[in-house]
Amino acid sequence: MLGRIFTVGGYTLLSRVTGFARDIMLAAILGAGPLADAFFVALRLPNHFRAIFAEGAFNAAFVPAYAHVHGERGEVAAKLFSDRIFTLLFASQVVLLVLALAFMPQAMTLLAPGFTDDPEQRKLAIELTRITFPYLLLITLVTLYGGMLNVMHRFASAAAAPIFLNLSMMATLALAAFFPTAGHAAAWGVLISGFLQYILLAGDAKVHGILPKFTSLKLDEDVRGFFRALGPATLGSMGTQVALFADTIIATFLAAGALSALYYADRLNQLPIGVIGIAIGTVLLPEMSRRITAGDDEGAIASQRRAFDFTLLFSIPFVAAFMVVPDVIMRAMFARGAFSKADAAAAGATLAAYAVGLIPFVLIRSAVATFYARKDTATPVKAALTGVAVNVALKVALVGSLAQIGLALATAVGAWVNLLLVVLFATRRKFFVFDRAVVGSLTKFVAAGVILAAALWLTSRWATTALAGMTSLRDEAALGILIVAGAVVYGASVLLLFGRRWLVRLVRP
């Protein structure tokens, strides 16, 4: 399992690195003003639907079902099942695309009501969203192919596909002079990347003989079981996206740049979520599904606990850095061109608020795997919707005093509610054992995080004085020093608290 985690994590890391390069170009060219806000709405809308229908609900319902059919009845039955799901998925996405393109002005009124006061910005957001929205159809099919390949223990192409989004957007941004605006260039980059990702995943699926085909629709027991799981999973994914929709809606009423601050803060916050949380969760779900199908419940629980330890080990440094030195990180990453130091300060404060909930952000994918692997998509919904209710209530309460920082903080608190409820439900059903070993491990991780945070704070204060004479690349140099010092301190503290034997068992159980 570890090798597959590193495969997914490695490609995801490369995706995030190229994503940062893309975001540096976006920040320099678009800045954090009205044009940037219009583009980020255009980017968020198909991504919200993607999270609901593709990577969220669909993946949670399809992967365990496909793994079960493949493991119980073989390749022929699995191929028929995937063909029927592909046909239904393609048809539903075409209908959604047609409706979205036809009613985009009405959708924009609902999702970005703050743009109503600026007709030009609203018109631009509608135009850009019509360009980006077909991306949803393509990426939904990419998710289907990726889920099938993951069950076959083929993780590389699905993990590498998002790299095309970054490269495509960078290419079109470099040619921005040939488009009406830089926002149009970025939007076309999104759509082009959808075709490139589709070609990659469809090609890999075809090579391995699992590329789905159109077939007659028949609601057999496998398909009905899939839809029974899909319904609750959709509600759960929709609940999370409602909270994100709320961010977009509320932020359109805030001062110009609020949406951009949320975007850039979220981009950095997504680095550990993608590289660690999603990578581990992606590998864990088919692994637990396989073990549970074979009757190895203890092995499934052991795999999940190991995934938790692995996730926390690599997540704690991000939590400490994002909470203690977010301003340094933002200035070093994005403060150039049209993106000012004031923009970086606003995005840094937003990043610190997101960091409050980073642990549940990275753990939730692995936490819900124990339910999804058992084809129980209903239980996580209860936790997700409760978290969303807390999230939205806090957004309303905090946005007046904290602006976009309040939105991020509300998201963080809601994530904690979601995770704690999932763990509680799993413990009650004996899917997870919360014993002394778990408590001891959590205590040590907290201690390592506190030590690291103190070291980063002290190093930052020293670097401010030591680098005061630099006229250029000062923030970049400070960030480099913080990374080196943090790595040394965190590595030493983990070795001291956990011991070498624990690290060896984690890597080679």
N, C-alpha and C positions, 0 to 999 in steps of 0.2 A: 504493500500500500504506500509505503514511504516514497519509493521510486516514482510512482504515479503522481503523488502529491508534488514532488519536485518538478516533474514534467509540466504539470498544470501551473504550478507556482512560477516556474522559470519563464514560461511563455507569457503568463499574466504580468510578471515583472517587466518583461520586455515591452509588453503592451502599455504598461503604466509609464515606463520611461519615455517611449515615443509619444505617449499621451501628454506628458509634461512638455515635451518639445512642441507639440501641437498647441498646448495652452499658452506657452510662452509667445508663440506667434499670434495667437488670438488676442492675448493681452496687449501686445505691442501694436497690433493693427486695429483692433476693435476698441480697446480700452475698456472703460466701465460705464459708458454712457448709454443714451437711448438706442443707438444702433446695436450695441452689444446685448442690451436687454431684449430687444425684439428677436435677435437670433437665438438667445437662450430659451425663450418661450418656444420658438420653432423647433429647437432641439429637444426640449423637455416633453412636448406633447406626444410624439411617437414613442419616446422612451418610456413614458408612463404606461402607455398601452402595451409596449413590449414587456415591461415588468409584470403587468397583469396577466396577459394572455400567453406570453412566450416563456421567458426565463423564470417567471414566478409560478403561476398555477399549472401551466402545461407541463413544465419540467417535473414538478412535484407529483403530478398524477401519472405522467407517461412512463418515466424511467422505472419505477417499481413494477408497473403493469407489464411493460415490455420485458423486463428481467424475469418476471414470474412466468410469462408465457414461453419465453425462450428456454428457461430452465426446466419447466414442467413438460412442455410438448414439442420442443425442438424448433429448428430454423424455419420449417415450412409454415407452421402456425404463427410464429413471430412475424414472418414476412407478410402474411395475409392481414394480421392485426395492424402492422405499420402502414400497409397500403390503404386500409380503410380510414385510419386516423389521418393520414396525409390528405386524402380526398376531402374529408370533412374540414380539416384545418385550412386547406387552400380555398375552398368555397367560402368559408366564413370570413376569411381575411379579405377576399375580393369584395364581398358585400360591405365590410367595414370601410375599406378604402374608398369605394364609390360614395358612400354616405358622407365620409369625412371631407372629401374633396368638394362635394355639393353643398354641404352645410358648414364650411369652415368659418364664414363670418359669424354665424350664430355660436359656434363652438368657441371662438375667440372672445365673444362677449361674456361667456360663462367663465372661461379660464383665465382671461386677462382683462377684467373689467376696468382696471385702472388705466388701460390704454385708451379708453373711450374719450378721455379729455384731450388726447393728442391724435387726431385722425391720421396724420402721416405715419406715426409710429404703429398705429393699429393696422393700417393698410400694409405696411412693410411686414409686420408679424404674420398677417394672413398669407401674403405672397411667399414668404420664406417657409412657412409651415406646409403649404401645398407642395413645395419642392421636397421637403424632408419626409413627409408622411408615408409615401410608398416604401420607404426604408423599413417600415414595420412589417409589411408582407414578406419581404426578403429575409429579414432577421428572424421572423417566426419559423420559416422553413429551415433556416440555419440551426435554430434551437432544436427542431425535430431531428435533423440529421445528427447533430452533436450528441443528443441524448441516446440515440441508437448506437453510435460509435462508442460512447462511454460505457455502455453495458458490455460491449465487446472488448473493453479495456483499451480502447483507442482514444486517447485524450488529447493528443498533440494538436491536430488541426482545429478542433473546437476552441482550444485555449489560445491558439495563434491567430485566429480569425480577427479579433478586435484590433490587431495591429494595423490591418488594412484601413480601418476607420481613421486612425491617426495619420497614416501616410497619405491617404487620399485627401484629407482636409488640408494637410500641409502643402500638398501639390497645388490644390486649387487656390489656397491663400497666397501662394507664391505668384500665382497668375491673377491676382485680384484686380489688377488694372484692366483686365479684359472683361470684367463683370460689371453690372450696374453699381454694385456696392461690394465691400468686403464681406458683408453678411450674405449676399447671394453666392459669393465664392465658397464660403464655408458651408452653406446649405447644399450646394451641388456636390461638394466633397462628401457629405454625409450620404447622399443618395448613391453616388458612384461606389462608395465603400460597401454598400449593401449588395450590389451585384458581384463585387470581388469576393466578399465573404461567402456568398451563395455558391459561386464557382468552386471555391476551395473545398467547402464541406460536401457539396454534391459530388465532386470528383473523388474525394476520399471514400464516400459511401458507395459510389459506383465501383471503385477498385476492389472493395471488400464485399461486393455482391449484395448490399443491403439497401440500395437506393430505392425508395418507395415509388410506386406507380399509381396512376389513377385506376380505380376499380369501382365496381358497383357498391352502392351503400347498403349495408346490412347491419342492423343493430343486434349482433350476437351477444353472448354473455360477456365476452372480453370487452367489447366496445361499451356495453352498458355499464360494466364495472369501472371502466375508465371515466365515463361521464359522472358516475356516482362519486368518484374521487375528485373529478375536476370542479364540480360545483362548489364544495367547501373550500377547495384550494383557491378558486377564483375570488371568493368572498374574502379570504385571508389576504391575498395579494392586493385585491381592490382596496381593502381597508388601509393597508400601508400606503398605497398610492393616493388615497384620499387625503392623507396627511401631507404628502408631497404636493398634491394639487393645491391644498390650502396654502402652502408656502408660496407657490407661484401666484395665486390669486391675491393674497395679502401683500406680497412684495411689490406688486404692480401699483399699489397705492402709496408706497413709501417713496422716499427721495430717489432720484436717478442714481443708479449704481448699486442699489440694494440687491437686485437680482444677480448682478454680476458678482458681488461679494459672496452671496450664497453659492454661486456656481464655483468660483475658484476655491473657496473653503471646502466645498464638497469634493472637488477634484482631488485635493490632498487627502481628505478623509477617506476617499475611496481606494487609495493606494493599499493600505493594510487590509481593507475589506475585500478587495479583489485578489491580491497576491496571497493572502493568508486565509481569510474566512471563506470566500467562494471557492478557492482552489481546494481546500481541505473538504469542504462540504460537497463539492462536485465528485470527488473520489469516494467519500464516505458513503453517500447514498446508495450507489450500486453495490458497494462492498457489504453494507448492512442488509440490503435486499437479498443478496446472494446467500449470506449466512442464515438469515431468518427463513428463507425458502428451504434451506437444508436442515432446519431445526436447531441450528447452533446459536441459541439466544445469548448464552454466556460470551461467546466469541464476538457477537454483535455489540454487547455492552462494553467489552474490553476494547474493541476498535474505537468506539465513541469516546471513551475516557482518554485513550491515547490521543485522539484527535483534539480533545479539549486541551490537554497539556501542551501539545504542539502549537495550538493556536495561541494560547496565552504566552508561551515562551517568546514568540516572535511579535506579539501585539503590544506587550508592555512598553517597549522602547518608544513606539509611536505615541502611546497615550502620554507618557512623560514629556516627550518633545513637543507635542501639539499643545499641551497645557502650560508648559513653562516658557518655551521660546517660540510661540507662533509668529510673532512679529518678525523675528530674524528669518524664519523660514520663508514667509511670504515675500519679504523684500528681496531675498536672494533669488527666489524662483521667478518672480513676476514683475518687480519694480523697474521697468524700463519702457521706453517708448511712450505710448499713450496711457500706460498704467502707472499712476503716480505712487509716491510713498504713502500718501493719505489713503489711496485705494487699498494699498497693501495693509495698512493698519486696520482698516475696516474689515477686510477679509481675514486678517490674523485673529482679531477678536471673535469673529464668527467661527473660525476653526477651533479655537479653544473651547467654545460652547459645544461644538460637535464632539470634541474629544471626551467630554463627560460621558457620552454614551458609546464610545468606541468599542469597549469590551463586549457589550451585547450585540453591537453591529457585526463584529467578526465571529461571535459564537453562535448566533441564532441559526445560521445555515446548518451547522453540525448538530445543534440541539433538536431541531425539528425533524432531523433525518430518522430518528428512532420511531417517530409516528408515520412518516411518509413511507419508510421501508416496510411497515406493516399495513400499508394502504389505508391508513387512518389520516385523512386530510382534514377531518372535522375538528379534532381536538386543538390543533394549533390555531384554528380560526378564533376560538374563544379567547385565547391569549392575545392574538394579533389585534382583534377588534377592541379589546379592553385597553391595550396599549395605545391604539389610535384615538380612542375617546379621551384618554388622559392627555395625549399629544395635542389634539385640536383645542381642548379646553385651555391648556396652558398657552398655546399660541395666541389665543384671543386675549388672555390675561396679561401676557408679557410683551406683546408687540408694541403697545403704546409707549412703554418706558425703555425698551431695549431694541426696538426696530428689528432688523434681520437677526441680530444676536439672540433675541427672544425666541424667534422661530427655530433657530438651531438648537437652543437649549431645551425647548419643548420636545423636539424630535429625540434628543438624547434621553430625556426622562421617560418618554413613551417607550423607547427601546428597552430600557431597564425593566419596565413593567412587563413587557412582552416576554423577555427572556426568563425572568423569575417565575412567571406563571407557567411557561413551558417546562421548566425544570421541576416545578412543583407537581404538575400533572404527570410527568414522566416518573417521578419518584413514587407517587401514589400508586401507579400501576406497575411498579417494579421494573420499569424499562431502564431506570438509572438508579444507582446506589450511592446515596450521599453519605459516605462513611468517614471515619477518622482520616483515612489517607487523602481523601478529597479536600477536607478542611485544612489539613497540614500543607498540602500543595498550594492551595489558595493563599494561605497565610504567607508562605515563602515568596510567592509571586508579588504580593502586595509589598512586602519588605524590599524586594529587589527593585520594584518600581519607585518606592520612596527614596531609596539610595540614589538611583539614577536621576530622579528629578532634582534632588539636592545638588548633585554633581553638575548637571546642566545649568542650573541657576548660577552656581559659583563660577563656572567656566564662562558663561555669558557675560557676567559682570567683569571678569578679568579681560575678556576679549574686547569689550567696549573701550577699555582704557588702552590696552596694548595696541589696538589697531586704529586708534584715533587719528594718527597721522596719515593714513592711507586716503588717497583722493579718488580711487576707483577700486572696484571689486571688494570693497570692505565687507559688505554683507556676505558675499560669496565665500570670502576667507573665513569669516566668523562661523558660517555654517559648516565649513570643512573641519574646523577645529572642534566644534561641538560634536560632529559625527565621530571623529577619532576618539575624543575623550569619553563620549557616551558609550562607544563600543567596548573600550577597555574596562570602564567601571562596571557596566552591566555584565559583561562576560565574567569578570572576577566575582561579582556578587552572586551570580547564578551558580558558579562553580563552588563557591563557599557555602551557600545555603542548601543546594540540592546534592552536591557531590558528583564526582565523575561517574560513579556507577549508575546513577539515575539517568544521566545523559546518554550513556551507552545503551541502557534498556529502552530509552525512548526511540533511539535510532534503530536498534536491533533487538526487538522484543523476544 
